[in-house]
Amino acid sequence: MSDRYGDFVQSSIGKKVAKNLGLPLPVELERFESGQRLVRGSVLIGRAKGDDQSLSSAAANILSQLQAEVFANADDSVKSALDDAGISAKPVADDDTKFKVLLFDASNVKNTEDLKQVYEFFHKVARRVQVSGRVIVLGRPPEAFDDIEAALSQRALEGFVRSVGKEFKRGITAQLIYVAKGAEQNIDSTLRFFTSARSAYVSGQVVRVGAGSHLEVDWTQPLKGKTMLVTGASRGIGESIAKVLAREGAHVIGLDVENQKGDLKTVMDELKGTALFVDITSNDAGEKIAEAAKAAGGLDAIIHNAGITRDKTLANMDEQKWDLVININLASIAKINRYLLDNNVLNKDARIVCVSSISGIAGNMGQTNYATSKAGVIGLVNATAKQLESKDNGMTINAVAPGFIETSMTEAIPFAIREAGRRMNSLSQGGLPIDVAETIAWLASPASGGLNGNIVRVCGQSLLGA
Ligand SMILES: NC(=O)c1ccc[n+]([C@@H]2O[C@H](COP(=O)([O-])OP(=O)(O)OC[C@H]3O[C@@H](n4cnc5c(N)ncnc54)[C@H](O)[C@@H]3O)[C@@H](O)[C@H]2O)c1
């Protein structure tokens, strides 16, 4: 769908008009293309003083694999971690050199005084971040501390990161990654995602990386040899998910309803995937998926993307609209998961990724049915994550919660509401289906074993439910 305002402000006259009127100034976001370097610019890394160097060391090892150009402040203790990783960091000069990534290890922040180091690191370079730059803070999950000072200081980082996401503009995103002690090696896939253009429309997020099987992957094709099923794959976000998973090496089984036959076949032919025609609300949906999985030699991931809206205010909503949305968006997912887990259809270390929505987090006018279903998806992910954790078979479940994504679903929204939805976020624009797809590919990766029970918003840090 075209974003005429977004195109207009890219022109010099458009930029002037928007600036003078105080209107939003969205920049064209950088997006990942195959073969591209993950970090396209230099990285400034820093670390809060303290004994624990384990997170800095893990980050330094990844930066060394990415062959990133790394800078560090002259007096920063991060240097020893960089030395160990074989990185000779460049000193930060007092000029206007700009950075693509600002990465700060705040794991040693244990009290309010320590928080000052976060201010000092970022304040000096707040104007020196490139367009589509990345701000990343690493910390420890506050709930892991008995000490109140330590817990509050780590929790405080959330407010910092979310505010940076709102302030920096120009396509710059900010995230906080809480890493459990001992799970440092599991940050690999997460750091690669957040430092790159793959996370273009993800901002202001807090992600928890925990223990979980750490699987080595070939980073050029991390999903190679994996079979992954995507529901609602014939168009929109589902089509994009199928394409990105295939690009990363997966064999994709695309599922959709019979009347999407033509579109689904076209997409699957292009990807050399398998088309599967099933209504996910049918009683035998689980069996049909299991048969297709068996024929493909097992299933390594299922992406529950299919979903619908039937908007009406509650007073005007008939029973059918309520039932249809709850059945497709929520009940079918719970039923299919139960079948797949009870019948051991999923391979060891399988990934389940659900598609929720920010409506499920914030609620939305005219969407009681939809918001109920999407909030239920979050409940399903939380409860299933706990179950999977106790099973010890490497499986994980996570969800994405998209905001305003340019698809036929959002094209149906009346103009004024659509324009408001598109601009009411820190990036002042709608996201693209590929932004959701890239996020799902990260969560579905065999290398993401440390991610379980996360709900990651793909919403440009929407004001809704923020
Ligand atoms: N577009 C957005 O802005 C947005 C925002 C938040 C969440 N989402 C969610 O993202 C997902 C994809 O949305 P989209 O915009 O691509 O929608 P879409 O309408 O373009 O695609 C949905 C797909 O699901 C399929 N589907 C519907 N009912 C089905 C059923 N019973 N069985 C099998 N397949 C079925 C449809 O045929 C279609 O191919 C949905 O879950 C939606 O709720 C979208």
The ligand as an ORCA input file, in Angstrom:
! r2SCAN-3c Opt
* xyz 0 1
  N      -1.845     -6.181      9.070
  C      -1.650     -5.705     10.281
  O      -1.449     -4.509     10.474
  C      -1.642     -6.629     11.465
  C      -1.426     -6.065     12.728
  C      -1.396     -6.904     13.831
  C      -1.562     -8.257     13.669
  N      -1.785     -8.782     12.438
  C      -1.961    -10.226     12.352
  O      -1.081    -10.753     11.367
  C      -1.663    -11.928     10.799
  C      -1.660    -11.808      9.284
  O      -2.383    -10.646      8.923
  P      -2.474    -10.086      7.419
  O      -2.583     -8.613      7.545
  O      -1.389    -10.660      6.585
  O      -3.914    -10.666      7.000
  P      -4.444    -11.211      5.591
  O      -5.930    -11.128      5.691
  O      -3.772    -10.520      4.458
  O      -3.977    -12.736      5.607
  C      -4.516    -13.683      6.495
  C      -4.378    -15.059      5.887
  O      -4.950    -16.002      6.787
  C      -5.748    -16.910      6.039
  N      -6.815    -17.489      6.856
  C      -7.879    -16.842      7.408
  N      -8.673    -17.718      8.025
  C      -8.113    -18.946      7.887
  C      -8.490    -20.250      8.301
  N      -9.612    -20.473      8.973
  N      -7.668    -21.280      7.979
  C      -6.543    -21.081      7.284
  N      -6.145    -19.854      6.851
  C      -6.934    -18.799      7.139
  C      -6.340    -16.041      4.926
  O      -6.844    -16.823      3.850
  C      -5.142    -15.187      4.554
  O      -4.340    -15.810      3.605
  C      -3.052    -12.057     11.412
  O      -3.000    -12.958     12.490
  C      -3.335    -10.661     11.911
  O      -4.271    -10.658     12.953
  C      -1.819     -8.000     11.335
*
